[in-house]
């Protein structure tokens, strides 16, 4: 698939649930967000048909997200079904890691290739505060299980917030020295339910790189598998890498290759743009794989040139509702 700007669209992010077992302060309020009626959430069979249609249209990378995708019952079975669609399909998962230790082996056996794990701090009390009750030890067990099961590369997604965790840049980067971990610093995104988001809380990729500049002889690194937008660097001899995702300060819209499918069946060519196509009623109405693939191609062709955050636009849904 190609859009009107000639970008090749081959990556589909699939949100399998709007539920989450954490309440990260920059994502949602303490009491959570209104949950969608379960009848509006796609079934696993509907997800499988839409993903099959997407692969027919040209998708070669599928990432499962949420909410927290490991809360979705039957996820390993869905992964197994999707893995059987094409031998060359790359299947990944983004998770907060809380439930990963007990599921890593099953997910690997089902066909999952690799994981991204959200981790914003290495301090247990701070982790509990940021997530409003999360247990850092459970996440570490999940990271260790992912490494042990070969869900590689294991990427760590870190959102830095000024005055909250931006004093841990070096500690997080050190994770890459003796472990095959790839730490990616992601700029804070201004979503609807972010608690107290303001421009002065943003820690840009340039600022993070300055914090690390005097710490060692960083060299550009080949990106680990996954084809995401991060720019990677490593220290000589390090097992892992450090990456930067400057979604606001130096956005990568010009090379964006992804579509998003929300848990309620909205196909979005851009996370931060209002344009979306309702494919839930199509799949429930009995549309064929070929018909669904045509709809996906049309949505991809109309992909916006870039997000609208620079103009102050905000979606009315949280990240857990849109799909991270």
LUMRO-589135 format. One record per atom (N, C-alpha, C): z, y, x. Coordinates in steps of 0.1 Angstrom, whole numbers, padded with zeros to 4 digits, always signed. Layout:
BEGIN
ZYX...
REM end
This chain:
BEGIN
+0000-0012+0008+0000+0000+0000+0000+0012+0009-0007+0023+0004-0006+0036+0010-0004+0046+0000+0002+0057+0004+0004+0068-0006-0007+0079-0003-0006+0090-0010-0017+0100-0009-0017+0107+0005-0006+0105+0013-0005+0111+0026-0009+0101+0037-0013+0089+0033-0017+0079+0042-0005+0071+0048+0007+0073+0043+0018+0065+0048+0017+0051+0042+0020+0041+0051+0020+0027+0047+0033+0024+0040+0033+0019+0028+0045+0016+0021+0047+0001+0020+0057-0004+0028+0058-0018+0029+0073-0023+0028+0082-0014+0024+0096-0016+0024+0102-0013+0011+0109-0023+0005+0116-0021-0008+0131-0023-0007+0138-0013-0011+0153-0014-0012+0157-0017-0026+0164-0028-0028+0167-0033-0041+0182-0032-0044+0186-0024-0053+0201-0023-0057+0204-0033-0067+0212-0043-0064+0214-0054-0074+0226-0051-0083+0234-0041-0080+0245-0037-0089+0249-0023-0087+0255-0017-0097+0261-0004-0095+0276-0004-0093+0282-0017-0092+0296-0018-0090+0299-0018-0075+0311-0013-0072+0315-0013-0058+0330-0015-0057+0335-0022-0047+0349-0025-0045+0356-0015-0036+0350-0004-0032+0356+0007-0025+0353+0020-0032+0361+0030-0028+0359+0044-0035+0358+0054-0024+0348+0053-0015+0347+0062-0004+0346+0076-0009+0354+0085-0003+0355+0099-0009+0342+0107-0009+0333+0103+0001+0320+0111+0001+0310+0105-0008+0313+0095-0015+0304+0088-0024+0307+0089-0039+0320+0088-0042+0324+0088-0056+0339+0093-0058+0342+0097-0070+0356+0101-0072+0366+0089-0071+0379+0092-0071+0389+0082-0069+0389+0072-0080+0386+0076-0092+0386+0067-0103+0372+0061-0106+0363+0062-0096+0350+0056-0098+0341+0065-0106+0329+0059-0109+0319+0066-0118+0317+0057-0130+0311+0063-0141+0309+0055-0153+0299+0043-0149+0303+0031-0153+0295+0019-0150+0284+0017-0161+0273+0013-0157+0262+0010-0167+0265-0002-0175+0262-0002-0188+0263-0014-0196+0255-0026-0190+0261-0037-0189+0255-0049-0182+0242-0053-0188+0240-0050-0200+0227-0053-0206+0215-0045-0201+0219-0033-0194+0208-0025-0188+0205-0029-0174+0214-0037-0168+0212-0042-0154+0202-0053-0154+0193-0053-0145+0183-0063-0144+0190-0077-0141+0185-0087-0147+0189-0101-0144+0184-0105-0130+0189-0116-0124+0184-0121-0112+0170-0125-0113+0166-0131-0124+0152-0135-0127+0143-0123-0127+0148-0112-0133+0139-0100-0134+0138-0094-0120+0148-0094-0112+0147-0089-0099+0137-0097-0091+0138-0110-0093+0129-0119-0085+0114-0117-0089+0111-0114-0102+0097-0112-0106+0093-0098-0100+0101-0088-0101+0097-0075-0096+0095-0075-0081+0103-0083-0074+0102-0084-0059+0089-0092-0056+0086-0102-0064+0074-0109-0062+0062-0100-0064+0062-0092-0074+0052-0082-0077+0050-0072-0065+0062-0068-0060+0061-0059-0048+0055-0065-0036+0058-0078-0034+0052-0085-0022+0037-0087-0024+0033-0089-0037+0019-0089-0040+0012-0076-0037+0019-0065-0040+0013-0052-0038+0013-0048-0023+0021-0055-0015+0021-0051+0000+0034-0050+0007+0045-0052-0001+0059-0051+0005+0061-0063+0015+0066-0060+0027+0069-0070+0036+0084-0070+0041+0091-0060+0037+0105-0059+0040+0113-0056+0027+0123-0064+0025+0132-0062+0013+0146-0061+0018+0153-0051+0013+0167-0049+0016+0175-0049+0003+0186-0057+0003+0195-0057-0009+0206-0047-0007+0209-0039-0017+0219-0029-0016+0227-0029-0029+0236-0019-0031+0243-0017-0043+0245-0002-0046+0257+0002-0051+0269-0005-0051+0272-0013-0039+0280-0024-0042+0283-0034-0031+0276-0047-0035+0265-0050-0029+0256-0061-0033+0264-0075-0033+0274-0077-0025+0281-0089-0025+0289-0092-0037+0291-0082-0045+0298-0083-0058+0289-0090-0068+0276-0090-0066+0267-0096-0076+0266-0111-0075+0271-0117-0086+0271-0132-0086+0257-0137-0086+0255-0148-0078+0242-0154-0077+0233-0148-0066+0238-0138-0059+0230-0131-0049+0224-0141-0038+0231-0151-0033+0225-0160-0024+0213-0168-0030+0214-0171-0043+0203-0178-0049+0191-0169-0050+0193-0156-0053+0182-0146-0054+0176-0145-0040+0184-0144-0030+0178-0143-0016+0170-0156-0013+0175-0167-0017+0167-0180-0015+0154-0179-0022+0154-0174-0034+0141-0173-0042+0131-0164-0035+0136-0152-0031+0128-0142-0024+0123-0147-0011+0131-0154-0004+0127-0159+0009+0116-0169+0008+0115-0176-0004+0104-0185-0006+0091-0179-0010+0090-0166-0012+0078-0159-0016+0068-0158-0005+0072-0155+0007+0063-0154+0019+0071-0157+0031+0064-0164+0040+0070-0168+0053+0073-0156+0062+0065-0145+0060+0067-0134+0069+0076-0123+0063+0083-0126+0052+0091-0115+0045+0104-0113+0053+0107-0101+0056+0119-0097+0063+0130-0093+0052+0141-0101+0052+0151-0098+0042+0164-0094+0048+0169-0083+0044+0181-0077+0050+0191-0073+0039+0203-0069+0043+0214-0066+0033+0222-0054+0039+0226-0045+0031+0235-0034+0034+0248-0037+0026+0259-0037+0033+0272-0041+0027+0283-0033+0033+0294-0032+0026+0306-0026+0032+0314-0036+0040+0310-0048+0039+0316-0059+0048+0329-0065+0043+0334-0060+0032+0347-0065+0027+0347-0080+0024+0336-0084+0017+0334-0098+0013+0326-0107+0022+0321-0101+0033+0311-0107+0041+0316-0120+0049+0328-0120+0053+0333-0131+0061+0332-0144+0054+0335-0144+0041+0334-0156+0033+0321-0160+0028+0310-0151+0031+0297-0154+0025+0286-0154+0036+0289-0151+0048+0279-0149+0059+0271-0162+0061+0278-0173+0061+0271-0186+0064+0261-0189+0052+0266-0187+0040+0258-0190+0028+0246-0181+0027+0248-0168+0031+0237-0159+0030+0226-0162+0041+0231-0166+0053+0222-0170+0063+0214-0182+0059+0220-0192+0054+0213-0204+0049+0203-0201+0038+0206-0191+0030+0197-0187+0019+0184-0181+0024+0185-0175+0036+0173-0168+0041+0175-0154+0045+0187-0149+0045+0190-0135+0049+0189-0134+0064+0182-0124+0069+0179-0123+0083+0190-0115+0090+0194-0104+0084+0203-0095+0091+0211-0086+0082+0221-0079+0087+0229-0071+0079+0232-0057+0085+0234-0047+0077+0239-0034+0080+0253-0033+0074+0263-0029+0081+0277-0029+0077+0282-0014+0078+0287-0009+0067+0292+0005+0067+0306+0005+0073+0308+0014+0083+0321+0015+0090+0322+0029+0095+0331+0037+0090+0332+0051+0093+0344+0054+0103+0352+0044+0106+0363+0047+0115+0368+0034+0120+0375+0034+0131+0381+0022+0137+0396+0022+0136+0402+0032+0128+0416+0033+0126+0420+0028+0112+0428+0018+0111+0431+0012+0098+0436+0022+0088+0445+0031+0091+0450+0040+0081+0440+0050+0077+0432+0054+0086+0421+0063+0083+0410+0056+0074+0407+0044+0077+0398+0036+0069+0403+0035+0055+0416+0032+0053+0422+0031+0040+0421+0045+0032+0422+0056+0040+0421+0069+0033+0407+0072+0029+0397+0070+0038+0383+0073+0035+0378+0064+0024+0382+0052+0023+0377+0043+0013+0386+0042+0001+0397+0049+0002+0408+0048-0009+0413+0034-0011+0418+0028-0001+0424+0015-0002+0418+0004+0005+0407+0006+0012+0400-0005+0019+0409-0011+0031+0406-0023+0034+0413-0030+0045+0403-0032+0057+0406-0025+0068+0397-0025+0079+0396-0039+0085+0407-0046+0085+0407-0060+0091+0397-0069+0084+0395-0068+0071+0386-0076+0064+0371-0073+0068+0369-0060+0071+0355-0056+0075+0353-0062+0089+0363-0061+0098+0361-0067+0111+0358-0082+0111+0365-0089+0102+0362-0103+0100+0348-0105+0096+0343-0096+0087+0329-0097+0083+0319-0094+0094+0322-0085+0102+0313-0082+0114+0313-0094+0123+0325-0100+0126+0325-0111+0135+0318-0123+0129+0319-0125+0116+0312-0136+0109+0296-0134+0110+0292-0121+0108+0278-0118+0109+0272-0121+0123+0280-0118+0133+0276-0121+0147+0275-0136+0149+0286-0143+0144+0287-0157+0147+0275-0165+0139+0271-0160+0128+0261-0167+0120+0247-0163+0124+0246-0153+0133+0232-0149+0138+0225-0140+0128+0233-0132+0120+0226-0123+0111+0223-0110+0119+0214-0112+0128+0211-0101+0138+0198-0095+0136+0197-0082+0141+0207-0074+0146+0217-0069+0136+0230-0069+0140+0241-0064+0132+0242-0049+0134+0239-0041+0124+0239-0026+0125+0251-0021+0118+0258-0011+0125+0269-0004+0119+0265+0009+0114+0267+0012+0101+0263+0025+0096+0275+0034+0095+0275+0045+0102+0286+0054+0103+0283+0068+0098+0290+0073+0088+0288+0086+0083+0299+0095+0088+0296+0105+0096+0306+0114+0102+0308+0126+0093+0321+0130+0091+0324+0142+0083+0333+0150+0092+0329+0163+0094+0337+0172+0102+0351+0173+0097+0360+0171+0107+0375+0172+0104+0381+0160+0098+0372+0149+0096+0377+0137+0091+0377+0125+0101+0365+0123+0106+0363+0112+0116+0354+0116+0128+0351+0128+0129+0341+0132+0140+0348+0132+0154+0361+0129+0154+0367+0127+0167+0366+0112+0172+0359+0104+0165+0358+0090+0169+0344+0086+0174+0336+0096+0177+0322+0093+0181+0322+0084+0194+0329+0088+0204+0329+0080+0216+0335+0066+0214+0345+0064+0206+0351+0051+0203+0341+0042+0196+0334+0048+0186+0324+0040+0179+0313+0036+0188+0308+0045+0197+0297+0042+0206+0301+0031+0216+0314+0030+0219+0319+0020+0228+0317+0006+0223+0316+0005+0210+0314-0008+0204+0301-0015+0209+0292-0007+0213+0279-0012+0218+0279-0018+0232+0290-0015+0239+0290-0019+0254+0291-0034+0256+0300-0040+0249+0302-0055+0251+0300-0063+0239+0294-0057+0229+0290-0065+0217+0276-0062+0213+0269-0071+0207+0255-0069+0202+0255-0062+0189+0261-0050+0189+0262-0041+0177+0253-0029+0179+0248-0024+0168+0239-0012+0169+0245-0002+0160+0252+0008+0166+0259+0018+0158+0249+0029+0155+0248+0032+0142+0239+0043+0138+0247+0054+0131+0246+0066+0137+0253+0078+0131+0244+0084+0120+0248+0085+0108+0240+0090+0097+0246+0103+0092+0238+0113+0090+0242+0126+0085+0247+0125+0071+0258+0132+0068+0264+0132+0055+0254+0138+0045+0252+0130+0034+0242+0135+0024+0249+0141+0012+0244+0152+0007+0251+0159-0004+0247+0153-0017+0255+0143-0021+0253+0136-0034+0263+0142-0045+0260+0139-0057+0267+0145-0068+0282+0144-0067+0287+0132-0064+0301+0129-0065+0308+0131-0051+0301+0136-0041+0308+0138-0028+0319+0147-0030+0331+0143-0025+0343+0152-0026+0342+0164-0017+0341+0176-0022+0341+0188-0014+0330+0189-0004+0318+0183-0007+0307+0185+0003+0304+0199+0005+0302+0203+0017+0298+0217+0021+0291+0216+0034+0281+0225+0036+0274+0225+0049+0282+0224+0061+0294+0230+0061+0302+0230+0073+0309+0217+0076+0308+0207+0067+0313+0194+0069+0303+0185+0075+0290+0189+0075+0280+0181+0081+0281+0181+0096+0280+0169+0102+0279+0168+0116+0265+0163+0119+0257+0171+0125+0243+0168+0127+0241+0158+0139+0230+0152+0139+0227+0143+0150+0227+0150+0163+0222+0162+0164+0222+0170+0176+0236+0172+0182+0246+0174+0173+0260+0176+0177+0265+0163+0182+0262+0152+0175+0267+0139+0180+0262+0136+0194+0249+0138+0196+0243+0136+0209+0250+0144+0220+0253+0156+0216+0260+0165+0226+0274+0159+0230+0281+0153+0220+0294+0147+0222+0293+0136+0232+0281+0129+0231+0280+0117+0240+0272+0119+0253+0267+0131+0254+0258+0134+0265+0265+0132+0279+0277+0137+0280+0284+0136+0293+0291+0123+0295+0289+0113+0286+0297+0101+0287+0290+0090+0295+0277+0092+0298+0270+0082+0305+0255+0085+0306+0248+0077+0313+0233+0079+0314+0226+0072+0303+0225+0079+0292+0218+0073+0280+0203+0072+0283+0197+0061+0278+0182+0060+0280+0177+0056+0266+0164+0060+0263+0158+0056+0251+0157+0041+0250+0160+0035+0238+0160+0021+0236+0150+0017+0226+0144+0005+0227+0135+0000+0217+0143-0003+0205+0138+0001+0193+0146-0001+0181+0148-0016+0178+0160-0020+0174+0162-0034+0170+0154-0036+0157+0153-0049+0154+0145-0053+0142+0149-0046+0129+0140-0042+0121+0143-0036+0109+0134-0024+0105+0128-0017+0115+0118-0007+0111+0124+0005+0104+0137+0008+0106+0142+0020+0100+0139+0033+0107+0145+0044+0103+0141+0057+0108+0150+0061+0120+0160+0053+0124+0169+0058+0135+0161+0058+0148+0166+0068+0157+0161+0069+0171+0173+0063+0179+0169+0054+0188+0180+0046+0195+0180+0049+0210+0193+0048+0215+0196+0049+0229+0206+0039+0233+0206+0036+0246+0216+0027+0251+0221+0031+0265+0233+0027+0268+0238+0028+0282+0233+0016+0290+0231+0018+0303+0226+0007+0311+0236-0005+0311+0231-0016+0308+0240-0028+0307+0246-0031+0294+0245-0021+0284+0251-0023+0271+0244-0034+0263+0252-0041+0256+0246-0052+0247+0239-0046+0235+0244-0035+0230+0239-0029+0218+0233-0015+0220+0231-0008+0210+0225+0006+0210+0232+0015+0201+0229+0028+0203+0234+0039+0195+0222+0045+0189+0222+0047+0175+0211+0053+0169+0215+0065+0161+0206+0074+0158+0208+0086+0150+0198+0087+0139+0204+0090+0127+0195+0092+0115+0198+0106+0109+0189+0115+0113+0191+0129+0109+0184+0132+0096+0189+0127+0085+0183+0128+0072+0182+0142+0067+0191+0151+0072+0190+0165+0067+0184+0174+0078+0190+0173+0090+0186+0183+0101+0173+0181+0106+0168+0169+0106+0154+0166+0112+0148+0154+0104+0146+0156+0092+0143+0145+0083+0130+0138+0087+0129+0125+0083+0118+0116+0087+0109+0113+0076+0108+0123+0066+0100+0120+0054+0085+0117+0058+0080+0123+0068+0066+0121+0072+0062+0107+0075+0072+0099+0079+0070+0085+0082+0077+0075+0073+0082+0080+0062+0090+0072+0053+0080+0061+0047+0085+0048+0047+0077+0037+0042+0083+0030+0031+0093+0036+0023+0100+0028+0014+0099+0032+0000+0102+0022-0009+0104+0024-0023+0118+0019-0026+0124+0023-0037+0137+0019-0041+0136+0014-0056+0143+0003-0058+0145-0003-0072+0159-0002-0075+0163+0005-0086+0177+0006-0089+0181-0006-0098+0194-0007-0099+0199-0019-0107+0195-0019-0121+0191-0007-0126+0187-0006-0140+0172-0007-0142+0165-0009-0131+0150-0011-0131+0142+0002-0130+0147+0012-0124+0139+0024-0121+0134+0023-0107+0121+0024-0106+0114+0024-0093+0112+0038-0088+0118+0041-0077+0119+0054-0071+0111+0055-0058+0101+0063-0057+0094+0064-0044+0102+0072-0033+0112+0080-0038+0120+0088-0029+0134+0088-0034+0144+0086-0026+0158+0086-0030+0162+0099-0036+0158+0110-0029+0162+0124-0034+0150+0131-0040+0145+0125-0050+0134+0132-0058+0135+0126-0072+0133+0134-0082+0135+0129-0096+0125+0119-0101+0113+0118-0094+0102+0110-0099+0106+0095-0099+0105+0088-0110+0108+0074-0110+0100+0067-0122+0098+0054-0121+0091+0047-0131+0099+0036-0136+0100+0035-0149+0108+0025-0156+0101+0011-0156+0105+0002-0148+0098-0011-0148+0106-0022-0155+0118-0018-0159+0127-0028-0166+0120-0032-0179+0115-0023-0187+0109-0026-0200+0096-0034-0198+0089-0031-0187+0077-0038-0184+0080-0053-0182+0090-0055-0173+0092-0069-0169+0099-0077-0181+0106-0070-0189+0112-0076-0201+0102-0078-0212+0092-0070-0212+0081-0071-0222+0071-0082-0218+0073-0089-0207+0064-0100-0203+0052-0096-0195+0052-0084-0188+0041-0080-0179+0039-0091-0169+0027-0093-0165+0024-0103-0155+0027-0098-0141+0027-0107-0131+0029-0102-0117+0018-0092-0113+0006-0095-0117-0005-0086-0113-0003-0072-0120+0001-0072-0132+0003-0059-0139+0015-0052-0133+0025-0059-0129+0037-0052-0123+0033-0047-0109+0025-0055-0102+0020-0050-0089+0012-0038-0090+0004-0036-0100-0004-0024-0102+0005-0012-0104+0015-0014-0112+0024-0003-0115+0031+0001-0102+0035-0008-0094+0042-0005-0081+0032+0002-0072+0020-0002-0071+0010+0005-0063+0008+0020-0067+0008+0022-0081+0006+0035-0086+0018+0044-0082+0030+0038-0083+0042+0045-0079+0042+0049-0065+0038+0039-0056+0037+0042-0042+0027+0053-0039+0016+0053-0046+0005+0063-0043+0010+0077-0046+0019+0078-0055+0025+0091-0059+0037+0095-0052+0040+0088-0041+0053+0091-0034+0053+0106-0029+0064+0113-0032+0064+0127-0028+0063+0129-0013+0059+0140-0008+0058+0143+0006+0071+0143+0013+0082+0147+0006+0095+0148+0012+0106+0149+0001+0119+0148+0006+0130+0150-0004+0132+0165-0007+0140+0168-0017+0142+0181-0022+0156+0187-0018+0163+0181-0008+0176+0185-0005+0177+0199+0001+0166+0203+0008+0166+0216+0014+0167+0227+0004+0162+0224-0008+0162+0234-0018+0174+0234-0027+0184+0225-0023+0196+0225-0031+0196+0215-0043+0185+0207-0044+0184+0198-0056+0195+0187-0054+0201+0183-0065+0210+0172-0065+0207+0162-0077+0207+0150-0074+0206+0140-0085+0219+0139-0093+0218+0136-0105+0230+0135-0114+0237+0122-0113+0232+0113-0104+0238+0100-0102+0244+0099-0088+0254+0090-0087+0260+0088-0074+0251+0078-0066+0255+0077-0053+0247+0068-0044+0248+0053-0049+0260+0050-0054+0262+0036-0059+0253+0033-0071+0250+0044-0079+0241+0042-0090+0227+0042-0087+0223+0049-0076+0209+0050-0072+0206+0038-0063+0215+0033-0055+0212+0023-0045+0212+0029-0031+0221+0025-0023+0223+0031-0010+0212+0027+0000
REM end
